[in-house]
Amino acid sequence: MNIIIFGPPGSGKGTQSELLAKNFSLYKISTGDLLRKEIKKNTILGEEIKLIVEKGNFVSDEIIHNLIVREIVNLEFSNKFVFDGYPRNINQANDLEKILEK
């Protein structure tokens, strides 16, 4: 089972995702958490993300795709994901569908 939680900022996506992950033994994937984690690691990608976010822009679909793929390659969590705020557009939704089919 994979679950996608949609909603505007402050609508409770994170809270509901945490509850679902805990109650159904799912792995929560939050793009915001992934971006913050990458920035905190001070990687080259993290620096790039930081510059984009500080300007108030969205991080590219390509960067988000790469971060998501890194998270879901763990077969232990296969078909056990709750996505918090992802996908955020139709391109990401199509991309996620292709990733999960593999």
Helices and strands as residue ranges (DSSP letters): E 3-5, H 13-24, E 27-30, H 31-40, H 44-54, H 61-72, G 75-77, E 81-84, H 90-101
